[in-house]
Amino acid sequence: MAKFNTIEGISDALLKTIENLGFTTMSEIQEKSINPILDGSDILAQSKTGSGKTIAFGLPCVMNTNTNSYKPQTIIITPTRELADQIAIELRKIASYKPNLKILTLYGGVPLRAQAESLEKGAHILIGTPGRIQDHLAKETLTLESIKTLVLDEADRMLDMGFYDEIVKIVSNMPRGKQTLLFSATFPSNIEKLAKELLNQPMTIKVDTLIDSAKINEIVYETTDKLKTLTALIQSYKPESLLIFCNTKVGVISLTDTLAKHGHSVIDIHGDLDQRDRNESVIAFSNGSKRILVATDVASRGLDIKDIALVINYDLPFDPEVYTHRIGRTGRADATGTALSLFTPNDTQKCAYVLSKAQKKQMKELRIDAKFSMQSDYDTLCLHGGKKTKLRAGDILGTLCKEVGIDGKHIGKINITDTKSYVALHHSVTDKVLKALKSVKIKKKKYIAWILS
């Protein structure tokens, strides 16, 4: 694969930033699309989740941004809040070499007024969901006449969610001469229709369009008692982390409660949770304080959760493409993974697409350890302060080690958001830290602290 120094016009400062982020060579989608994007071509790209497409479109957008103007120059439209946040995080890392470049997210679940105030101050790159972008256009808190580049990310998912008309309407507010980049994991007929309507003589790029069967071990189990079978699978496979998919939010909530009663460290995520709760579910799962995440398909795309050891389809999805995206949450990058699916005798016809490609196994083949449960050794400590109060991970780590006297090996991942900070703590030191933070200051300031439930 080509290296990043082969990109046309890339600066030494950006190359250094990329190197510091741990990127060495470009992925296939990056190699095939970055230079054409920089040349101004419209792009129609098919690429699966985890292929590096965020950098593929994000790096040229950052490079092309003129920070002397605070009018929006790039808008990235995504299907979910989670994906918008994930893209923003990646682009802010890339843009760190470029002073004063402002990236703003626009999605529901947070006050529209606060976003409007940020828009009034100016931003270069906007990342948002169709519904909230439309809200701002309707209230005239957002204008798009200065947009030079439009990115539609996971366009097939947006169309599945019924956003076709909304996207066309939003785009009608942009200049005709803009560059349009459409990225999609699949190319159904409605994607082709949208591409014909919005793109001008696009370059078509297709890479990483299929899940690598060698990387993901797909297995199905037939059952008449899904909960009993799920318990047996957990106690047999003993994964470090587990993502379970249900088809409905009611199913997610019920299964989460049941697993918690069985002693597992579990948390859920579904569409009815507000943005803060959804973010906290992802943080607790990714830092290991919750070892099981039970989710609806809101989590099958757009969530930046790495190193998931096992995915289980507790409910089979109705759509083969949804199945593909679910199991694609494991076996990412260079890792391998396992995806298990449960089906009842009544599901045989519905799951024919799974049975045709996955290995069917029997429950009697499992070696079950009845004493095993997915309990975590960690809790998540929450602090009421984050980037806006200038808190950094080093400040928190230093205080806990030097002032509170905690051994660094008992401190796990630290996540800093705008208003809160989250620290994975070994449960043996949780009470000591909570008690100490009632009097100990971090950067000369006391912070309210609690444990995420």
ABEGO torsion letter per residue (X at the ends): XBBAAABBGBBAAAAAAAAAAGBABBBAAAAAAAAAAAAGBBBBBBBBBGAGAAAAAAAAAAAABBAABABBABBBBBABAAAAAAAAAAAAAAAAABBGBBBBBBBBGBBAAAAAAAAAAEBABBBBBAAAAAAAAAAGABBAAABABBBBBGAAAAAAAGAAAAAAAAAAABBAABBBBBBBABBBAAAAAAAAAABBGBBBBBBGABBBAAABBBBBBBBABAAAAAAAAAAAAGBABBBBBBABAAAAAAAAAAAAAAGBBBBBBBAABBAAAAAAAAAAAAAGABABBBBBAAAABGBBBBGBABBBBABBBABAAAAAAAAAABGBEABBBBBBBBBBAAAAAAAAAAAAABBBBBAAABBBBAABBBBBABBBBBBBBBAAAGBBAAAAAAAAAAAAGBBAAABBBBBBBAABBBBBBBAAAAAAAAAAAAABBBGGBBBBBBBBX
